[in-house]
Amino acid sequence: MQSGDWTPEHSQALRDLVAGGLSFARAAAEINARFATAYTRSAAIGRAKRMGLVGPARRKARPVPATAPGSLKAPKPQKAPRPAKTRKRGGAEPAQPELEIVPAIAAAPVKLRRVGISPRLISLVDLEPCDCRYPYGGDKDDEPIAFCGHPRRAGSSYCTPHFHLTRGVGTAAERAAGPVMLRLVEAA
C-alpha cells in the first residue's frame, strides 16, 4: 500500500500497538487483520517514523554465562564495540592530515603529444557532419570550447592526425594487450 493510504484509524492503531510494545511486524499484522489491509513491516516502520513514534524498546543482551568444565557448549563471542563517530551528519568534512612537502629532483616537464595540423577552431553550432570533433579549449573558466573542423576520417569522429593521437600506435589488439612483462627464470 502507498504511504498516503494510511487512514487516521490505521495510524492511531499503529500508535497504540507500538506504544503497547509490539514489534513493527506484529503491529502491521494486527492492523492488517483488523482493517483487511496489506501493510508490510517496512510500511509500518516508515509510517511510524513519519509520525515521530519511537520503535519498541529492544531487549538488552544478557551476559553470557561461563560454561562449566566438561560442558559441550561454547560461550557465544561478544561483539566488538563500535568506534565513536568522528563527525556529525551534514557537518564539516574531517580535517585532512597535513602533507609534508619534500623537495625532489627537478621533474622533467611533461611532453605533450601534438599533431602537425592547425585546427580551424569551429564552434559546435557551426560544425558540419563531416568535420573533425576533436575539442580545443575549455581548460580555464569561461574559455570557449572549439573543435578542429578538418575533414573526418571514415568511420571516426576525428580527422586522421587526431585519430592517431587518440588511439596511440599499433593495432587495436596491440593496444588492448598492453606491454608484455617478461620474467627471467634462473636455470637450475
C-alpha positions as CSV (number, residue, x, y, z in Angstrom):
1,M,0.0,0.0,0.0
2,Q,1.1,3.6,-0.6
3,S,2.2,5.7,2.3
4,G,-0.8,8.0,1.6
5,D,-3.2,5.1,2.1
6,W,-2.8,5.3,5.9
7,T,-6.1,6.5,7.3
8,P,-6.3,8.2,10.7
9,E,-7.8,5.0,12.2
10,H,-4.9,2.9,10.9
11,S,-2.3,5.5,12.1
12,Q,-4.0,5.5,15.6
13,A,-4.0,1.7,15.7
14,L,-0.2,1.7,14.8
15,R,0.4,4.3,17.5
16,D,-1.4,2.2,20.1
17,L,0.2,-1.1,19.1
18,V,3.7,0.3,19.1
19,A,3.1,2.0,22.4
20,G,1.9,-1.4,23.7
21,G,5.4,-2.8,22.9
22,L,4.6,-4.8,19.8
23,S,7.2,-5.0,17.0
24,F,6.5,-3.3,13.7
25,A,6.0,-6.7,12.0
26,R,3.4,-7.7,14.6
27,A,1.8,-4.3,14.6
28,A,1.4,-4.5,10.8
29,A,-0.1,-8.0,11.1
30,E,-2.6,-6.8,13.7
31,I,-3.6,-3.8,11.6
32,N,-4.0,-6.0,8.5
33,A,-6.2,-8.4,10.4
34,R,-8.3,-5.7,12.0
35,F,-8.8,-3.5,8.9
36,A,-8.3,-6.0,6.0
37,T,-5.3,-4.1,4.7
38,A,-1.9,-5.3,3.4
39,Y,0.7,-3.2,5.2
40,T,4.2,-4.6,5.5
41,R,6.6,-4.3,8.3
42,S,8.6,-1.7,6.3
43,A,5.4,0.3,5.7
44,A,4.7,0.3,9.4
45,I,8.3,1.4,10.2
46,G,8.1,4.2,7.6
47,R,4.7,5.5,8.9
48,A,5.9,5.3,12.5
49,K,9.0,7.4,11.6
50,R,6.8,10.0,9.8
51,M,4.5,10.1,12.8
52,G,7.5,10.6,15.1
53,L,7.0,7.3,17.0
54,V,9.8,5.6,18.7
55,G,10.1,1.9,18.0
56,P,9.6,-0.8,20.6
57,A,12.4,-1.0,23.1
58,R,15.0,-3.5,22.2
59,R,15.9,-6.2,24.7
60,K,19.4,-5.7,26.2
61,A,21.8,-8.5,25.6
62,R,22.1,-10.9,28.6
63,P,25.6,-11.7,29.9
64,V,26.8,-15.0,28.6
65,P,27.3,-17.4,31.5
66,A,30.6,-19.1,31.8
67,T,30.5,-22.8,30.8
68,A,31.2,-25.4,33.3
69,P,34.3,-27.5,32.8
70,G,33.4,-30.5,30.6
71,S,30.4,-28.8,29.1
72,L,29.9,-29.1,25.4
73,K,28.5,-25.7,24.7
74,A,31.0,-22.9,23.9
75,P,30.2,-19.4,25.0
76,K,29.0,-17.0,22.3
77,P,31.6,-14.5,21.2
78,Q,30.8,-10.9,22.3
79,K,30.5,-8.2,19.6
80,A,33.3,-5.6,19.5
81,P,32.2,-2.1,20.5
82,R,31.6,0.3,17.6
83,P,34.1,3.1,17.2
84,A,32.7,6.5,18.0
85,K,31.6,8.7,15.1
86,T,34.2,11.2,14.1
87,R,31.9,13.9,12.7
88,K,28.3,15.0,12.8
89,R,26.0,14.2,9.9
90,G,25.9,17.1,7.5
91,G,28.8,18.8,9.3
92,A,32.1,19.9,8.0
93,E,34.4,17.4,6.5
94,P,37.1,15.9,8.8
95,A,40.4,17.7,8.7
96,Q,42.8,16.2,6.2
97,P,46.3,15.3,7.5
98,E,48.9,17.9,6.6
99,L,51.2,16.6,3.9
100,E,54.9,17.1,4.2
101,I,56.4,18.7,1.1
102,V,59.7,17.1,0.3
103,P,62.0,18.8,-2.2
104,A,62.6,16.5,-5.1
105,I,64.8,16.4,-8.0
106,A,63.5,18.8,-10.6
107,A,60.9,16.9,-12.5
108,A,61.1,16.9,-16.3
109,P,58.4,18.9,-18.0
110,V,55.6,16.9,-19.4
111,K,55.9,16.2,-23.0
112,L,52.6,16.7,-24.7
113,R,51.7,14.8,-27.8
114,R,50.9,17.1,-30.7
115,V,49.6,16.8,-34.3
116,G,51.1,18.5,-37.3
117,I,47.9,20.5,-38.3
118,S,46.5,23.8,-37.2
119,P,42.9,23.4,-36.0
120,R,40.2,25.6,-37.6
121,L,38.6,26.2,-34.2
122,I,35.0,25.9,-35.2
123,S,32.2,26.3,-32.6
124,L,29.8,23.4,-32.0
125,V,26.9,25.0,-33.8
126,D,29.0,25.7,-36.9
127,L,30.3,22.1,-37.2
128,E,29.3,20.2,-40.3
129,P,28.6,16.4,-40.2
130,C,31.9,15.7,-41.9
131,D,34.1,17.9,-39.6
132,C,36.6,16.6,-37.0
133,R,35.2,16.9,-33.5
134,Y,38.5,17.0,-31.6
135,P,38.0,19.6,-28.8
136,Y,40.2,22.5,-28.1
137,G,40.0,24.9,-25.1
138,G,37.6,24.8,-22.1
139,D,40.5,24.3,-19.7
140,K,40.1,27.6,-17.9
141,D,36.8,29.1,-16.6
142,D,34.8,30.8,-19.2
143,E,37.1,29.7,-22.0
144,P,35.0,28.6,-25.0
145,I,35.4,25.1,-26.5
146,A,36.1,24.9,-30.2
147,F,36.7,22.0,-32.5
148,C,39.3,21.0,-35.0
149,G,37.0,21.2,-38.0
150,H,39.2,19.4,-40.6
151,P,37.6,16.6,-42.7
152,R,36.9,13.5,-40.7
153,R,38.5,10.1,-41.2
154,A,36.0,7.5,-42.5
155,G,34.4,5.6,-39.5
156,S,35.7,8.1,-36.9
157,S,34.7,11.4,-35.3
158,Y,38.2,12.7,-35.8
159,C,40.5,13.7,-38.7
160,T,43.4,11.3,-39.4
161,P,46.0,13.1,-37.2
162,H,43.6,13.4,-34.2
163,F,42.5,9.8,-34.7
164,H,46.1,8.6,-34.4
165,L,46.6,11.0,-31.4
166,T,43.7,9.5,-29.5
167,R,44.4,5.9,-30.4
168,G,48.1,5.7,-30.0
169,V,50.4,3.4,-32.0
170,G,49.7,-0.1,-33.0
171,T,46.6,-2.0,-33.8
172,A,43.6,-2.3,-31.5
173,A,44.7,-5.7,-30.4
174,E,48.2,-4.5,-29.6
175,R,46.9,-1.5,-27.6
176,A,44.5,-3.8,-25.6
177,A,47.2,-6.3,-24.8
178,G,49.5,-3.6,-23.2
179,P,53.2,-4.1,-22.6
180,V,54.4,-7.6,-22.1
181,M,56.3,-8.2,-19.0
182,L,59.0,-10.9,-19.2
183,R,60.3,-12.7,-16.2
184,L,63.8,-14.1,-16.1
185,V,63.9,-17.6,-14.8
186,E,67.2,-18.8,-13.4
187,A,68.3,-22.1,-14.9
188,A,68.7,-24.8,-12.3
